[in-house]
């Protein structure tokens, strides 16, 4: 088990070197399949929610609007929310290439749906 802490806070459990295995679908193929949706690239902070129940809501720092299989541009002032447990049961595909985001290495993950506000 690993711990982490910020300035002025107590240590708490945290992940280190968390890896999500790649799938077989290139990101471009995922995008082609989306009729209307967004790509969440970066979020601001860790958001708000109930960790035990899996509820979350978070503001996007970088996201893209997708319509009819094409990226139409960036989105601004958008928040996404949902339930982590429900979303993990609704994964449609894992991308074939991954990257590090902090201490996590992950491919793109294609979810069936997510709540979007903004």
MMTF fields as JSON, N, C-alpha, C and O atoms, coordinates in Angstrom:
{
  "mmtfVersion": "1.0.0",
  "mmtfProducer": "UNKNOWN",
  "numBonds": 471,
  "numAtoms": 472,
  "numGroups": 118,
  "numChains": 1,
  "numModels": 1,
  "chainsPerModel": [1],
  "groupsPerChain": [118],
  "chainIdList": ["A"],
  "bondAtomList": [4, 2, 8, 6, 12, 10, 16, 14, 20, 18, 24, 22, 28, 26, 32, 30, 36, 34, 40, 38, 44, 42, 48, 46, 52, 50, 56, 54, 60, 58, 64, 62, 68, 66, 72, 70, 76, 74, 80, 78, 84, 82, 88, 86, 92, 90, 96, 94, 100, 98, 104, 102, 108, 106, 112, 110, 116, 114, 120, 118, 124, 122, 128, 126, 132, 130, 136, 134, 140, 138, 144, 142, 148, 146, 152, 150, 156, 154, 160, 158, 164, 162, 168, 166, 172, 170, 176, 174, 180, 178, 184, 182, 188, 186, 192, 190, 196, 194, 200, 198, 204, 202, 208, 206, 212, 210, 216, 214, 220, 218, 224, 222, 228, 226, 232, 230, 236, 234, 240, 238, 244, 242, 248, 246, 252, 250, 256, 254, 260, 258, 264, 262, 268, 266, 272, 270, 276, 274, 280, 278, 284, 282, 288, 286, 292, 290, 296, 294, 300, 298, 304, 302, 308, 306, 312, 310, 316, 314, 320, 318, 324, 322, 328, 326, 332, 330, 336, 334, 340, 338, 344, 342, 348, 346, 352, 350, 356, 354, 360, 358, 364, 362, 368, 366, 372, 370, 376, 374, 380, 378, 384, 382, 388, 386, 392, 390, 396, 394, 400, 398, 404, 402, 408, 406, 412, 410, 416, 414, 420, 418, 424, 422, 428, 426, 432, 430, 436, 434, 440, 438, 444, 442, 448, 446, 452, 450, 456, 454, 460, 458, 464, 462, 468, 466],
  "bondOrderList": [1, 1, 1, 1, 1, 1, 1, 1, 1, 1, 1, 1, 1, 1, 1, 1, 1, 1, 1, 1, 1, 1, 1, 1, 1, 1, 1, 1, 1, 1, 1, 1, 1, 1, 1, 1, 1, 1, 1, 1, 1, 1, 1, 1, 1, 1, 1, 1, 1, 1, 1, 1, 1, 1, 1, 1, 1, 1, 1, 1, 1, 1, 1, 1, 1, 1, 1, 1, 1, 1, 1, 1, 1, 1, 1, 1, 1, 1, 1, 1, 1, 1, 1, 1, 1, 1, 1, 1, 1, 1, 1, 1, 1, 1, 1, 1, 1, 1, 1, 1, 1, 1, 1, 1, 1, 1, 1, 1, 1, 1, 1, 1, 1, 1, 1, 1, 1],
  "groupList": [{"groupName": "UNK", "atomNameList": ["N", "CA", "C", "O"], "elementList": ["N", "C", "C", "O"], "formalChargeList": [0, 0, 0, 0], "bondAtomList": [1, 0, 2, 1, 3, 2], "bondOrderList": [1, 1, 2], "singleLetterCode": "X", "chemCompType": "L-PEPTIDE LINKING"}],
  "groupTypeList": [0, 0, 0, 0, 0, 0, 0, 0, 0, 0, 0, 0, 0, 0, 0, 0, 0, 0, 0, 0, 0, 0, 0, 0, 0, 0, 0, 0, 0, 0, 0, 0, 0, 0, 0, 0, 0, 0, 0, 0, 0, 0, 0, 0, 0, 0, 0, 0, 0, 0, 0, 0, 0, 0, 0, 0, 0, 0, 0, 0, 0, 0, 0, 0, 0, 0, 0, 0, 0, 0, 0, 0, 0, 0, 0, 0, 0, 0, 0, 0, 0, 0, 0, 0, 0, 0, 0, 0, 0, 0, 0, 0, 0, 0, 0, 0, 0, 0, 0, 0, 0, 0, 0, 0, 0, 0, 0, 0, 0, 0, 0, 0, 0, 0, 0, 0, 0, 0],
  "groupIdList": [1, 2, 3, 4, 5, 6, 7, 8, 9, 10, 11, 12, 13, 14, 15, 16, 17, 18, 19, 20, 21, 22, 23, 24, 25, 26, 27, 28, 29, 30, 31, 32, 33, 34, 35, 36, 37, 38, 39, 40, 41, 42, 43, 44, 45, 46, 47, 48, 49, 50, 51, 52, 53, 54, 55, 56, 57, 58, 59, 60, 61, 62, 63, 64, 65, 66, 67, 68, 69, 70, 71, 72, 73, 74, 75, 76, 77, 78, 79, 80, 81, 82, 83, 84, 85, 86, 87, 88, 89, 90, 91, 92, 93, 94, 95, 96, 97, 98, 99, 100, 101, 102, 103, 104, 105, 106, 107, 108, 109, 110, 111, 112, 113, 114, 115, 116, 117, 118],
  "secStructList": [7, 3, 3, 3, 7, 7, 6, 6, 1, 7, 7, 3, 3, 3, 7, 1, 1, 3, 3, 7, 7, 7, 7, 1, 5, 7, 2, 2, 2, 2, 2, 2, 6, 7, 1, 3, 3, 3, 3, 3, 3, 3, 3, 1, 1, 1, 7, 3, 3, 3, 6, 6, 6, 6, 3, 3, 3, 3, 3, 3, 3, 3, 3, 3, 3, 3, 3, 6, 6, 3, 3, 3, 3, 3, 7, 7, 1, 7, 3, 3, 3, 3, 3, 2, 2, 2, 2, 2, 6, 6, 3, 3, 3, 3, 3, 3, 3, 3, 3, 3, 3, 6, 6, 3, 3, 3, 3, 3, 3, 3, 3, 1, 7, 7, 3, 3, 3, 7],
  "xCoordList": [0.843, 0.0, 0.886, 1.921, 0.488, 1.223, 0.405, -0.823, 1.095, 0.425, 0.88, 1.929, 0.077, 0.412, -0.16, -1.067, 0.375, -0.17, 0.201, 1.217, -0.628, -0.349, 0.175, 0.259, 0.525, 0.977, -0.174, -1.282, 0.094, -0.919, -1.995, -3.016, -1.808, -2.825, -2.201, -0.984, -3.044, -2.587, -2.357, -2.988, -1.469, -1.276, -2.562, -3.345, -2.763, -3.922, -3.506, -2.506, -4.257, -3.919, -3.964, -4.823, -3.043, -3.0, -2.37, -1.604, -2.706, -2.136, -0.761, -0.436, 0.02, 1.321, 1.525, 1.413, 1.821, 2.042, 0.824, 0.954, -0.34, -1.578, -1.636, -1.526, -1.807, -1.771, -3.06, -3.484, -3.685, -4.845, -4.333, -3.762, -4.533, -4.028, -4.744, -5.947, -3.986, -4.544, -5.517, -5.437, -6.445, -7.357, -6.897, -5.698, -7.855, -7.505, -8.047, -7.829, -8.752, -9.434, -8.665, -8.475, -8.217, -7.573, -8.565, -9.765, -8.058, -8.908, -9.748, -10.921, -9.161, -9.89, -11.133, -12.159, -11.048, -12.206, -13.289, -14.478, -12.882, -13.857, -14.612, -15.839, -13.865, -14.476, -15.457, -16.547, -15.096, -15.974, -17.315, -18.311, -17.347, -18.558, -19.505, -20.649, -19.048, -19.839, -20.741, -20.261, -22.048, -22.997, -22.977, -22.856, -23.096, -23.005, -22.378, -22.865, -21.287, -20.625, -19.46, -19.262, -18.69, -17.504, -16.329, -16.498, -15.139, -13.903, -13.397, -13.153, -13.239, -12.686, -11.192, -10.761, -10.396, -8.942, -8.322, -7.491, -8.725, -8.174, -9.285, -10.204, -9.188, -10.159, -9.437, -8.219, -10.205, -9.653, -9.836, -10.965, -8.736, -8.816, -9.402, -9.479, -9.809, -10.381, -11.893, -12.529, -12.477, -13.927, -14.55, -13.862, -15.854, -16.627, -17.399, -17.707, -17.707, -18.518, -18.461, -17.873, -19.077, -19.117, -18.257, -18.686, -17.058, -16.099, -16.643, -16.485, -17.275, -17.781, -18.888, -18.953, -19.748, -20.859, -20.474, -21.225, -19.303, -18.837, -19.334, -19.064, -20.06, -20.594, -19.491, -18.653, -19.495, -18.499, -19.088, -20.05, -18.509, -18.762, -17.483, -16.882, -17.078, -15.794, -15.865, -16.524, -15.177, -15.099, -14.014, -12.966, -14.28, -13.282, -12.296, -12.681, -11.03, -9.998, -9.787, -9.554, -9.872, -9.727, -10.663, -10.571, -11.555, -12.494, -12.869, -12.683, -13.397, -13.738, -15.144, -15.555, -15.874, -17.212, -17.082, -16.305, -17.85, -17.861, -19.28, -20.234, -19.413, -20.704, -20.517, -19.627, -21.356, -21.332, -19.928, -19.509, -19.214, -17.907, -16.761, -15.68, -16.986, -15.927, -15.77, -16.754, -14.517, -14.244, -14.535, -13.956, -15.446, -15.889, -15.184, -15.297, -14.457, -13.754, -13.794, -14.371, -13.164, -13.09, -14.409, -15.196, -14.63, -15.788, -15.283, -14.184, -16.105, -15.75, -16.868, -18.028, -16.498, -17.464, -18.357, -19.581, -17.739, -18.477, -18.096, -16.936, -19.107, -18.906, -19.461, -20.507, -18.759, -19.271, -19.501, -18.801, -20.494, -20.803, -21.33, -21.708, -21.348, -21.862, -21.507, -21.164, -21.595, -21.257, -20.154, -20.332, -19.03, -17.871, -18.191, -17.745, -18.965, -19.287, -20.171, -19.96, -21.152, -22.02, -21.212, -21.384, -20.331, -19.529, -18.623, -18.47, -18.018, -17.135, -17.896, -17.304, -19.189, -20.027, -20.509, -21.149, -20.208, -20.644, -19.481, -19.614, -18.347, -17.196, -17.446, -17.68, -17.396, -17.586, -16.27, -16.246, -15.162, -13.867, -12.731, -12.911, -11.556, -10.314, -9.424, -9.312, -8.792, -7.936, -6.679, -6.261, -6.084, -4.903, -3.588, -2.539, -3.63, -2.419, -2.689, -3.805, -1.656, -1.865, -0.833, 0.155, -1.085, -0.156, -0.239, -1.211, 0.795, 0.798, 0.047, 0.242, -0.812, -1.493, -1.215, -1.852, -0.271, 0.166, 0.851, 1.816, 0.354, 0.937, 0.152, 0.381, -0.769, -1.608, -1.285, -1.199, -1.106, -0.937, -2.243, -2.669, -2.88, -4.197, -4.393, -3.881, -5.127, -5.531, -6.817, -7.41, -7.25, -8.582, -9.626, -9.508, -10.636, -11.715, -13.013, -13.371, -13.713, -14.953, -16.126, -16.379, -16.838, -17.994, -19.279, -19.351, -20.278, -21.572, -22.202, -22.748, -22.125, -22.703, -22.114, -21.554, -22.258, -21.858, -22.743, -23.162, -23.025, -23.836, -22.971, -21.855, -23.493, -22.767, -23.627, -24.815, -23.024, -23.719, -22.843, -21.627, -23.479, -22.724, -22.902, -22.31],
  "yCoordList": [-1.179, 0.0, 1.24, 1.271, 2.235, 3.482, 4.595, 4.53, 5.604, 6.767, 8.017, 8.039, 9.053, 10.335, 11.428, 11.188, 12.619, 13.749, 15.031, 15.108, 16.022, 17.341, 18.216, 17.774, 19.446, 20.378, 20.635, 20.968, 20.482, 20.774, 19.722, 19.984, 18.534, 17.488, 16.229, 16.046, 15.374, 14.114, 13.097, 13.187, 12.137, 11.077, 10.277, 10.095, 9.809, 8.966, 7.941, 8.143, 6.84, 5.838, 6.442, 7.273, 6.025, 6.524, 5.469, 4.62, 5.539, 4.592, 5.064, 6.251, 4.11, 4.388, 3.383, 2.175, 3.877, 3.002, 2.131, 0.919, 2.739, 2.04, 1.914, 2.915, 0.69, 0.451, -0.209, -1.227, 0.387, -0.21, -0.777, -0.047, -2.06, -2.73, -2.214, -1.956, -2.071, -1.622, -2.648, -3.843, -2.134, -2.996, -3.106, -3.071, -3.24, -3.456, -2.396, -2.484, -1.392, -0.431, 0.894, 1.525, 1.326, 2.639, 3.755, 3.627, 4.84, 5.967, 6.463, 6.793, 6.518, 7.007, 6.162, 6.692, 4.86, 3.977, 4.241, 4.185, 4.529, 4.871, 6.132, 6.188, 7.143, 8.421, 8.22, 8.792, 7.422, 7.175, 6.583, 6.758, 5.88, 5.207, 6.129, 5.753, 7.328, 8.222, 9.111, 9.858, 9.029, 9.903, 11.296, 12.299, 11.352, 12.617, 12.338, 11.492, 13.054, 12.817, 13.751, 14.712, 13.449, 14.243, 13.317, 12.169, 13.853, 13.191, 13.961, 15.165, 13.275, 13.877, 13.606, 12.459, 14.671, 14.523, 14.87, 14.121, 16.006, 16.436, 17.018, 17.662, 16.781, 17.347, 18.268, 18.188, 19.15, 20.077, 19.466, 19.254, 19.185, 18.618, 17.223, 16.572, 16.78, 15.436, 15.462, 14.413, 16.651, 16.749, 16.536, 16.443, 16.463, 16.264, 14.971, 14.524, 14.38, 13.176, 12.358, 12.761, 11.218, 10.272, 9.08, 8.239, 9.015, 7.983, 6.584, 5.686, 6.388, 5.064, 4.594, 3.412, 5.495, 5.139, 5.211, 4.749, 5.791, 5.872, 7.081, 7.211, 7.972, 9.159, 10.199, 10.394, 10.868, 11.907, 12.987, 12.745, 14.175, 15.239, 16.061, 16.381, 16.395, 17.063, 17.986, 17.676, 19.125, 20.07, 19.64, 19.132, 19.85, 19.53, 20.672, 21.842, 20.328, 21.288, 21.242, 22.269, 20.028, 19.852, 18.745, 17.603, 19.1, 18.133, 18.53, 19.677, 17.574, 17.805, 17.306, 16.256, 18.058, 17.682, 16.761, 17.034, 15.664, 14.725, 14.65, 14.459, 14.8, 14.668, 13.828, 14.09, 12.827, 11.963, 11.447, 11.445, 11.011, 10.392, 11.331, 10.893, 12.656, 13.628, 14.57, 14.995, 14.893, 15.867, 17.249, 17.655, 17.982, 19.289, 20.46, 21.591, 20.213, 21.297, 21.119, 20.165, 22.065, 22.006, 22.417, 23.162, 21.911, 22.328, 23.154, 22.925, 24.128, 24.988, 24.955, 24.713, 25.204, 25.28, 24.052, 24.164, 22.887, 21.622, 20.812, 20.775, 20.165, 19.278, 17.914, 17.816, 16.853, 15.496, 14.887, 15.205, 14.007, 13.357, 11.961, 11.627, 11.162, 9.808, 8.961, 9.47, 7.666, 6.701, 5.798, 5.147, 5.761, 4.989, 3.517, 2.911, 2.934, 1.511, 1.226, 0.241, 2.084, 1.93, 2.085, 1.315, 3.083, 3.315, 2.134, 1.758, 1.543, 0.398, -0.807, -1.685, -0.855, -1.917, -1.569, -2.392, -0.354, 0.097, 0.51, 1.43, -0.162, 0.091, -0.609, -1.817, 0.157, -0.414, -0.888, -1.872, -0.187, -0.57, 0.092, 1.119, -0.524, 0.062, 0.351, -0.467, 1.52, 1.909, 1.066, 0.422, 1.079, 0.259, 0.935, 0.291, 2.217, 2.909, 3.577, 4.024, 3.639, 4.223, 5.305, 5.444, 6.074, 7.122, 7.284, 6.871, 7.89, 8.166, 9.455, 10.459, 9.415, 10.59, 10.558, 9.808, 11.368, 11.29, 9.955, 9.618, 9.188, 7.875, 6.737, 5.569, 7.074, 6.062, 5.972, 6.989, 4.754, 4.526, 3.924, 2.87, 4.601, 4.161, 4.413, 5.394, 3.539, 3.805, 4.635, 4.817, 5.138, 5.744, 4.688, 3.523, 5.104, 4.196, 4.739, 5.893, 3.912, 4.294, 3.798, 2.598, 4.766, 4.44, 4.619, 5.463, 3.836, 3.915, 5.292, 5.856, 5.843, 7.164, 7.783, 7.096, 9.106, 9.872, 11.11, 11.61, 11.599, 12.813, 14.028, 14.147, 14.931, 16.132, 17.346, 17.368, 18.364, 19.624, 20.769, 20.76, 21.757, 22.936, 23.32, 24.3],
  "zCoordList": [0.0, 0.0, 0.0, 0.666, -0.73, -0.812, -0.196, -0.14, 0.259, 0.811, 0.093, -0.55, 0.211, -0.389, 0.5, 1.297, 0.353, 1.084, 0.374, -0.316, 0.55, 0.023, 1.143, 2.289, 0.829, 1.855, 2.816, 2.396, 4.091, 5.098, 5.241, 5.878, 4.671, 4.81, 5.395, 5.357, 5.931, 6.489, 5.376, 4.323, 5.589, 4.591, 4.396, 5.329, 3.177, 2.872, 1.823, 1.133, 1.687, 0.673, -0.73, -1.025, -1.586, -2.96, -3.862, -3.408, -5.142, -6.091, -6.56, -6.512, -7.008, -7.591, -8.718, -8.506, -9.907, -11.056, -11.363, -11.535, -11.43, -11.773, -13.291, -13.998, -13.802, -15.244, -15.711, -15.163, -16.738, -17.405, -18.726, -19.537, -18.941, -20.142, -21.398, -21.38, -22.477, -23.747, -24.311, -24.024, -25.128, -25.862, -27.303, -27.582, -28.224, -29.629, -30.581, -31.789, -30.052, -30.917, -30.964, -29.925, -32.155, -32.262, -31.909, -32.152, -31.338, -30.952, -32.128, -31.953, -33.316, -34.491, -34.77, -35.198, -34.531, -34.742, -33.703, -34.016, -32.468, -31.431, -31.828, -31.739, -32.269, -32.653, -33.799, -33.778, -34.799, -35.95, -35.54, -36.242, -34.407, -33.941, -33.164, -32.905, -32.789, -31.935, -32.783, -33.636, -32.548, -33.243, -32.616, -33.321, -31.291, -30.565, -29.21, -28.459, -28.889, -27.615, -27.402, -28.145, -26.37, -26.08, -25.79, -25.379, -26.018, -25.615, -24.405, -24.488, -23.291, -22.077, -22.097, -21.985, -22.241, -22.283, -20.936, -20.422, -20.36, -19.071, -18.221, -18.727, -16.909, -15.972, -15.001, -14.839, -14.354, -13.373, -11.992, -11.548, -11.316, -9.972, -9.986, -11.028, -8.819, -8.718, -8.646, -8.546, -8.696, -8.71, -7.346, -6.329, -7.354, -6.139, -6.262, -7.366, -5.143, -5.212, -3.947, -2.943, -4.018, -2.92, -3.329, -4.119, -2.796, -3.188, -2.905, -3.732, -1.76, -1.404, -2.336, -2.673, -2.751, -3.637, -5.113, -5.971, -5.417, -6.797, -7.564, -8.758, -6.893, -7.569, -7.766, -6.887, -8.925, -9.189, -10.08, -10.81, -10.017, -10.989, -11.058, -10.032, -12.264, -12.459, -13.674, -14.666, -13.579, -14.693, -15.669, -15.269, -16.958, -17.981, -18.135, -18.149, -18.249, -18.603, -20.115, -20.754, -20.678, -22.12, -22.583, -22.132, -23.482, -24.036, -25.453, -25.86, -26.198, -27.601, -27.897, -27.404, -28.7, -29.144, -30.353, -31.269, -30.35, -31.472, -32.018, -31.264, -33.33, -34.013, -35.268, -36.076, -35.42, -36.602, -36.934, -38.092, -35.893, -36.096, -36.372, -36.763, -36.169, -36.433, -35.247, -34.641, -34.923, -33.866, -34.424, -35.432, -33.756, -34.244, -33.581, -34.053, -32.498, -31.816, -30.309, -29.789, -29.623, -28.161, -27.531, -28.115, -26.316, -25.525, -24.351, -23.846, -23.915, -22.787, -21.765, -22.095, -20.517, -19.422, -19.361, -19.292, -19.386, -19.38, -18.146, -17.736, -17.566, -16.428, -16.797, -17.44, -16.387, -16.573, -15.196, -14.234, -15.122, -13.851, -14.122, -15.245, -13.083, -13.225, -12.029, -10.962, -12.222, -11.191, -11.738, -12.768, -11.057, -11.525, -11.723, -12.697, -10.806, -10.898, -12.112, -12.819, -12.35, -13.522, -14.804, -15.749, -14.835, -16.039, -16.348, -17.51, -15.315, -15.55, -16.09, -16.718, -15.851, -16.42, -17.823, -18.478, -18.293, -19.612, -20.506, -21.312, -20.37, -21.24, -22.571, -22.609, -23.666, -25.001, -25.607, -26.347, -25.295, -25.87, -25.105, -24.451, -25.204, -24.699, -25.896, -26.808, -25.888, -26.993, -27.102, -26.14, -28.282, -28.554, -28.17, -28.187, -27.825, -27.408, -26.056, -25.789, -25.203, -23.883, -23.61, -24.331, -22.544, -22.129, -20.615, -19.983, -20.048, -18.619, -18.349, -19.033, -17.343, -16.816, -15.319, -14.58, -14.877, -13.483, -13.242, -13.928, -12.265, -11.959, -12.598, -12.284, -13.491, -14.136, -15.62, -16.308, -16.105, -17.55, -18.046, -17.572, -19.007, -19.462, -20.953, -21.491, -21.613, -22.995, -22.971, -21.908, -24.119, -24.175, -23.796, -24.176, -23.051, -22.656, -23.235, -22.997, -23.989, -24.668, -23.824, -23.719, -23.221, -22.392, -23.186, -24.08, -22.865, -23.539, -23.358, -24.305, -22.123, -21.878, -20.622, -19.767, -20.534, -19.356, -19.322, -20.367, -18.131, -17.993, -18.297, -17.791, -19.129, -19.529, -19.222, -19.542, -18.598, -18.333, -18.812, -18.623, -19.438, -19.852, -21.262, -21.714]
}
